[in-house]
Amino acid sequence: MTRFARALAFLALAAGLAAAAHGADGGTTLTLAVDLRDTAHKVFRVRESIPAQPGTLGLLYPRWIPGEHGPTGPIENITGLSISAQGHPLAWHRDLVDMYHLEVEVPEGVHGVELSFEFLSPGPGRRFGGSVSATPALTVLEWNQVLFYPAPLPVRSILVAASVALPPDWHWASALETQGEVAPQAPAFAPVSVETLVDSPLAAGRYWRRIALTPAPAPTYLDLVADRAEDLAASDDKIAQQRLLVREAEALFGTHHYRHYDFLCVLTEQTEHFGLEHQESSDNRVSADFFLDPDSYLYHGSLMAHELVHSWNGKFRRPSDLLTPDFNTPMKGDLLWAYEGLTNYWGEVLAARSGARSPEQFREALAAAAAAMQYTRGRRWRPLQDTADAAQVLYDAPHSWSNWRRSVDFYDEGTLLWLDVDARIRERSHGRRALDDLARAFYGSDGELVPQPYTADELFAALAAVEPDDWAALLRARLDARAEAAPLEGIERVGWRLVYTDKPNAYAKAQEKVTRQIDLSSALGLSVDTGDTPGTITDVIWQSAAFDAGLAPAMRIVAVNGTQFSADILKDAITAAHGGAQALELLVQDFDQFRSVRIDYHEGLRYPHLERVPGTTDRLGEILHPRSR
């Protein structure tokens, strides 16, 4: 056999193995080459080869991105598109209704087309993949941004052989596996399905560190990419907590749905801070000082736990309305209260079980979430279910008036909902069973890789198998409720209650520092920026003292009782007015108008905390107890 024949045989074998491992059934194979070397302009240059037959070829740019829960594909950043065949340019046009659908006429005798285009790495202003993804020192490549695929094939049936070109001093990390011997800055990846490629982002940068967390048979890694070398200095204790996180997750679910797993952790102030889940990796973008500053670590402390849980809940077991055949079929978010809500609960719990947060810090974060829901006035008119149904518009809704509009509350209220479910199971079974049993029974499934769909009825039945009850009726009542009060029953069932004092806890202090705003929602009824636009009101609680005084988001507090605004000046004035007759006097700028606003508020500062209910069982302590040690 010649060297060329052996190479062809190897490629065929690799494609077959990838198809078997990732669900592709063979068929169409694309090639995709992405050049990331233009770091000055932050422009990604792309060449793509797509098999085709004579006639009309439909090309789709991914619109509905898994995990982003909306039609967020940034097609507006595709430029310089050229389509050709055998060296000759071909005309193409866009569908007048579906902006993500292009059509090109393929001539006779042609069996493939070549695409050449740029992707303009986005700037600030949008969320997830539509936000900043490149700085002079690092890049996160989300493959859906640099890819067209042929319609109407399911993305699981299309194979793609991808490669990248990096600057000479950069390193990279991804869940993808390389093919053959490759140069460090020019990796070529074994063919995988388009579904798997989109589910396997790549993080690359000049300052990079890879830390092995757990060994085979399913090794896990912490891959750090930063704008500065000094930000890579994660301490031994924090690395140990990430190791324990993986062990606690696998102890919870009893198995795993990855061959190996990479926490891609981007340490920068230049991107939006968020996490995006993938089955064999996660895209975690946090503050540059995440591993160095205790407040940053506390505030973002459950992020990687949340994204890891998604490997089981959201990626392997996925609501059937979110497991679409391609990335252009609309996804329905009606079960996000399970996809995100249950993940949020387990992510918080695992952060505590692994030591990333202490039990006290867990309670402080839970108190903050409960208080946020207690002062979400929009619960009067919009049920929790509708925050899931409308997720695709709520994710990008402005922060102003979010307490009345409601936002993606299936995260925080979902945590309260599933805490109550966990407490109820423990209570009814006298501690013999817990929500942990659902993790193994419903999400374990012998370590399979191919995603499995589920419906609400299947989830209700699985809960009933753990602990008999009418879970459909119980959960539907909570999901469809329009009520003033937040659902705090779960906190009470585990032996605690929500209270308020005039002293902030450590989590509240970290939140103010990291978010650069003070949250006085439980007191005066507003939140105020202390960062780039100090004094600017970011939100006002509907029908609060601030609301009744005529304050609104985007106004700017210039002075408090005649003194120039600062966070401490405002807090001191609220404290001074506590229990007295003196009102607060604010000088407020509203566009180009200035006016004095008087607020009759005398209840002082109010920060949320949890306190034990005497004579009750501390089931919360039982929930947070580690499982792997």
C-alpha positions, 0 to 999 in steps of 0.5 A: 500500500502506498503512503497516499493510499495509507493516508486515505485509508486512515482518513476513511477510518477516522471518519467512520470512527467519528461517525460511530462515536458522535451519531453521524451516519456518514454521507456529506463531509465538509472541510473547514479551515479557520485562520485566527492569526489576524489578532490586530483586527480580530478578524477570523478568515475562513475557507470551507469546502462543501460537497454539492450536486448540480442544481440549487444548493441551500446553505444554512448559517447556524441561527439557533445555538444550543445553550443560548436559547434563542436565534442568536447566530451572529450572521451580521458579522459574516463579510467578504463571502465568495462562493466558487466551483472549480475556480469559477465564481458562483452567484448566490442570493439570500432568502428574503424571509430567512436571513440565515438561508443562502441559495446558489446554483451549482453548474453541471459537472460540479460536485463541490463548492468553495466558500471564502469569507471573514467573521468579524469578531464582535464587540461589546453589546450582545450576550454569549457568542454575540459578545466579545470573543477576541482580545490581542492575547486570546480568542474563543472560537465558536465553530457555529460562527464560522460555518455554513452547512447544506440544507436540509441534512440533519447536522448529526449526519454531516461530517466536517474536518476542521483546522485552525491557524494560530499566531506562532506563540499561542497555545490552544485547548478544545474537546476536539481530538487532533488527527495525526502529527500536527504543528502546535499552532496549526492543529487539524482535527479528526472529522466529527459531525457538525453537531459535535463540532459546534458543541466543541469550542476552542480557546487559544491564547498567548498565556495558557496553562493546562491542569490535569484534574482527574485521570483516565478513563475519563480525564478532565482538564482545567484549561486557563487562557488569560490576557496576562501571565500572572492571572494564570496563578491558580492556587493549589487549594482552588485546583483541589476544589476543581478536582473535587467538583468533578468527583462530586459530580460523578458521585452525584450522577453515577457515571459520565457522558464524556470521553474526556472533559475540558473546562475552558476558562478564559480570564479577562476583563474584555469579554462578557462574563458568562458560561456556555455548556457543552457535553465534553467541555464548557466555555467559562469566561470570568474576571481576570482575577478569578483565581486571585481575588476572594470576592471574584472567586466567591461571586463566580464560584458556582459557574463551572459547577453549573456548566459541568452539570449541564453535561448531564442535564441539558446536553445528554438528557435534553428537553425534546423541544431543544433537541432539534435536527439542525441549528435553524429549526426553532428551539422551544424553551418550555422546559428551561425550568428543568434544563437551567433551573435544576442545573442551577440548583445542582451547580450551587450544591456541587460548589458547596460539596466541592468546597468552592463555597463554604456552607455559609457562603452557599446560604448567603448566595441562596439568601440573595437569590431568594430576596431577588425573587421576593422583590420581583414584582413581575411575579404578579402577572408573569408566571415562571413558566412564561419566563421559560417560554419567552426566554429567547426575548428575555435574555437580551431584554434590558436590565431596566425594569427587569423586576417588573418585566421579569427576566430569565428567572428560571435560574434563581426561582428554579433553584428555589423550586428544586430545593423545595422538591429535594426537601419534599422528597427527603421529608416524605421518605424520612431521609431515605431518598433525595433528589440525588436519586433522580440524578442517577436514575434519569441522567446516568444511563450507563455513560452514553454519548448520544443525546437523549430527549425527554418530555415533562411527563417523563420527568414527572414520572421519574420523580414519582419513581424516586418518591411517589407524589403528584409531581405534575400537579405540584410543579405545574401549580408553582410554574403557572402561579401568579403570586406576590410572594416568592416560593420560599417553602423549600428554604423553610422545609430544610430548616431555615428562613429568610430574614433581613438585617442592616449588615451585608454578608460576604456574598453581598459585599462580593456582589457589589464589588464584582458587579460594580453596583449597589443593590438596595432593592430590599430597602429603598427599592433601586440599584445604582451603578458605582462603576463607569457611570457612578450614580446611574440608576440601573433598576427601580423596584415597581411600587417601591419607595423609590418608584413612588418618589418618581425615580426611574432607570437611567436617571443619575443621582448627583447628590444625596442630602446636598453631598455629592453621590457615592455609595457610602454617602447614600448608604449612610443617609439611608441609615441616618433616616432609619426610624426618624422623620427626616426624608432623603433628598436626592438631586437627580439628573434626568437627561438634561434636566435636574430636579430634587426628589424627596423619598420618605423611607425610614426602614434603614438598610436591609440585606438578606440572610438565612437563619435557622428555625429552632426545633427543625431538622437542618436538611440543608446541611444534609444536602450540602454534605459531600458524597465522594469523601 
